[in-house]
Amino acid sequence: MLVQYIVREANVWFGLAHPNVLPLYGVSVDAERRGISLILPWIENGDLTMYLKNCPDPDHLKLARGVIRGVKYLHSQDVIHGDIKGSNVLVDGRGTPLLTDFGLSRLPEDLLNVGDTTTSFGFGALRWMAQERLDPTSYGLSTRTSYSRAADVYALGMTLFEVFTGPVPFYDSPELFVLREVPNGLRPTHPGPDATAKGLNSQLWEFMLACWDRDPGRRPILSMILEMDMFEPPVQSKLHRLRKAYLAVFASRAGSFQ
């Protein structure tokens, strides 16, 4: 059963191709020991948590943009990651973030066809979990069916919080406190001027707050997100669009005189 599960997840991973998703090179089967190993590239900088500690001047906006794009791509392929957090994001030598560890990924169709048990596959790191993952029965869900795009988006918001702060979410609170209080509305507060200096602008912060909405149906749908509006200040973004429009008109007029 476990071998079949790993093979299925490996097949999902093997079919993915994106600059912000770690590629799977292959699978090695040890028939004698009945074991399976995944063959993955070596990523020199380790995971996001380690990279933020060791890199003297990380590009926080590049990291945030890459993680968002990676999750957006997964959802476009009908793949739910299920365990998005800093330690499941690797950073390569160019500072590019790569989503990894799809052991908890889910295909939405698969979710609807499995047995409805509330005790299986309850994995993941609770500091990154939405309240419907922590307390699925209150939302009419099982542990398995609590995996969703909306739960991924919540975890994405927590991972972005890591990008701009370094420590794990609620680092100063015990896990039992987090488990009890997140369903009651506990959320991170704005990390302050240090995070702002790293690039956490008001648009990104509003996006993160939306990711943590208590209503899963009101969280952002990543396919509808305009990245320009998050990674450029509002005035600069509008000027950039106006400049592009002006240059397009100018080019078309210049072409008509040739």
C-alpha angles and dihedrals in degrees: 000000000000092000091052090050093051092047091050092050091046090053090053092049094045090059094056123098122175136128090243098046120081109240121236110224098190150301128268118206121202102198093183094057093029089234135139127207127192117225110222136166120263110252110201101204096053121215129342094260092054093042093054090052096047106034111086095207114015121183098241095184092052089051093048093046092048095050091049091049092048094053091042089055093048091053091048086058092049091250122138112200098202099195110051112167139126095273090056092056116080122198120215130210092277093053093255115148118229123195113226144165104066093176088118098041118128136199107222092228088053091055091059095050102049126092116278102243123148096203104058130088094005091157133136137084110290096211087068096040126111117232092255087059092048095045107018097163091063087061095045091255137121123226090262097047092048087076105099145138088261091055089049090051091052090052089046089058090052091049091051087052087057091050092059100035108029102219123088117267114283089006091166095054129075117248094245089058091051091047091054101039105041091071086051092056105272109161135161118270123227107288094223139231096331090062091044089055088053091057105273097145127180093263093055092045091051089050091052092049089051090051088059096050111142089227108071090204091062097054117107120279102223095212088064096049118115104210093196090066091056102041099043128056111255096250094045090048092053092046090049091054092046091050091051091049091049093049091049091052092045091050092050092050092046089052092054091060095053 
